[in-house]
Amino acid sequence: MGGSLAFVLTGGNGGDSTWLVDCLQSVVTNAAWAADGADCTVTLSEETFLALVAGTITGMQALPYPPHHLPHHPLTGHRPGE
């Protein structure tokens, strides 16, 4: 995988935190500016992130609304999870 992912974790004990995972350079950075320029930014609660990492919930379960409410993909016509 190439590119970078930013994770903005909300509601943690120390407040919100931002992590940048740079897949091209194998570097992880924890800084407020880390989401700037990321190829993809994922914002979720720290509680949800920890549950995803632990495997107690799936990515689809972490969505704040059912996947059938998501728009169709413009190229494939599918919704996420279909």
N, C-alpha and C positions, 0 to 999 in steps of 0.2 A: 504494500500500500504506500502511496506517496502522498505528499501534502501535509497539512496540519489540521488538528482538531483542537478546539478550545472547549473546555468544560467550565461553565459558570455554575458553581454550587452555592445555593442559597440556604439560609437558615442554620448554618453551622454554629457551634459554640463560640467561635471567634468572629462570627459574622460571615458575610459572603466571601468566597474565594474563587479565583480564576486560575485554571491550569491549562497550559498549552502543551500539546503532545505533537512534536515535530517528527513525523515518521521518516522523513528523508535523512535527517541528521541524528536520529535516535536520541533526542534531547527532550526532557520534560522541564518546563519552567512554571513556577508558581509566582505570579505577579499580577497586579491590577491591570496592567497594560497588555497582558498576554493574549487576550482575544482579538486585539487589533491585527488585522491582516490574516487571520486564520481562514482556511478554506471552508470550514464548517464550525459553527458554534452551537453547542448543546447546553441549554439552561435547564437545570432541574434542582430539586432540593437535595441537600446532602443526605437526608434519610433515604430518598429514592435511589441515589447513586450507590450508596452502601448496600442497599438491597439488590441492585443489579449486579454489583461486584460479587456479592455473596451467593448469587444464583437463586435467591428466594422469590424473585419476580423476573418476568421477561421484559424485553423492550416494549412489546405491545401493551403489557400491563402497566407500564410506566407512563403511557400517554395520558394526558389530562382529560381526554374525551375518547369515545369509541372510534375505532378506525373507519367505520362506515360514514362518519361525519367529515372525514378528510376529503379533499378534492381529488379527482382523477388526475393521474400523471398525464401531462400534455402530449407525450410521445407514445406511451403504451396504452393509455386509456384505463389502466389499472389503479386501484387505490392501494396504499401501503398495506401489506399483510395479505393481499389477495394472491 
